[in-house]
Amino acid sequence: MNKERVKKNTTLQKQRVSTRSHTIRSGYRPRTIHAVGLGGGRGLMHVTFPAFRELGWTSTLSVTTFGTGGSSLMIKELLEPFFGYTFSVGNLAAAYTQALERPEVELVFGHRIDWDDRRRLFDIVEDRIESLNKAKQIPAISRALFNRLCRIAKTIDHDLQTGRFGPTLNLYGHSIQNLVLLWHLLRFGVFRSRNQVHSPSLGRALAALQKFFGLRSPHILPVSVEPGVLVARYSHAISSRIARETKIPSLYWSKSKRTIIGEYYIDILNAASPIQDFSIVHPGTPLERRTRQPSVYPAVRNALRQAKIIVAGGGSFYTSILANLAVGGVLDELLLRQDVPRILILNPYHLNQTVSHRLHDFTQRVETLARRVVSDTAKEQHGGRIAFKNLFSDVIINDATATRKESKEGRRILYAMNAKKSGEARGPIPLTREEKQRIRASGVFLHSGHFVGITPKDVKAPRGDVFHIAGYKPTNIARVFHKIAQRFES
């Protein structure tokens, strides 16, 4: 009896290959697959990249560079009088820190310096490390990174005193990770002339950052380094009450109160009105003319051409996913890669951007964007019309009807919280059988199910963040990635 049990267990172990946190069945053999992820930062680093890592895939991650808030905005306002346009560094810097997946690293690098803190950067860094060391033992790999950070902090303090990089940079209000990234960009002379980024220098600066953080994979790149600002147009005018509560300056509104400018303001606006149109325009272009889009960064274009799997998503639909797809050249590359999986991850629970959106609304927004930004040459190759199935082969979406029983109370609280913000009781709309059949009939593979966990504990989190309330589980996403990759291999 015992021999039969041992034989049975041995057979099961051969049929399963354990990765970091889950088991994938059906005889999976880890092999080198290079994947490309397109996103904004947080969703990309907490959903898509962990799934890549669990599967043992190498990856290149493309993050948006059109931020208009926080430390990124202050850096842009400081440098632009001297160098003209400078791309936003916030998402790029956060991606490097989060790629290590070490809480102690995020606590140090993500620390934002208080306005009343007048100490040197070296003293601030040393104090943060010491407080962590008292609380718990810091792993050796993080200790080596912190030692490199202390050396750079000393150099930054010296450069600030001597004014080596031109404009006098203040530490106050900035995160440590943004300062480290900015120091690398200025050190390698990325911003040499007005309104122009020196691409070879940027490549060397990013390579130095990879070495500083000790990263072999992923390779983190900006989706574009050209001027661009996000523009969202809503189906009807935003109410004056919501406009007052959000405290968005009138400079970023259109006269009709239907159009808003800037990634930060689109992200914080909790409007009952759904977004009807979205685009990226040159900062000096009138809103009525949307013909000038920033071009994709050449290294991202090359990565898309060499990828074995391409994933867009894991974060906000407009300010993360479409902010990548709207860059000139990205959708053109997707149209050329019909031989590899092209996956779109949708999160209908990010209610401040996708309120009242059905699956058809998501696919329609992508098609509308494609008609505007895809080149004429690419359109001619597909008969003059770009359909959603030409851009993406698979869609991963959480189905509210498939959520578990323990999530019902969490969904109820989520709806109530959204109703308080938007003025209407609106929540994620469950997928219907007709919607599933329609998209599958179009030739796109749909993967719907319980990919999101919502509990009252998550909803009452101190940050009150929608992502933490309804965040995708990377383990489940990795299983779907593996299934899709196997389908294309066969």
Disulfide bonds with the S-S distance in Angstrom:
none
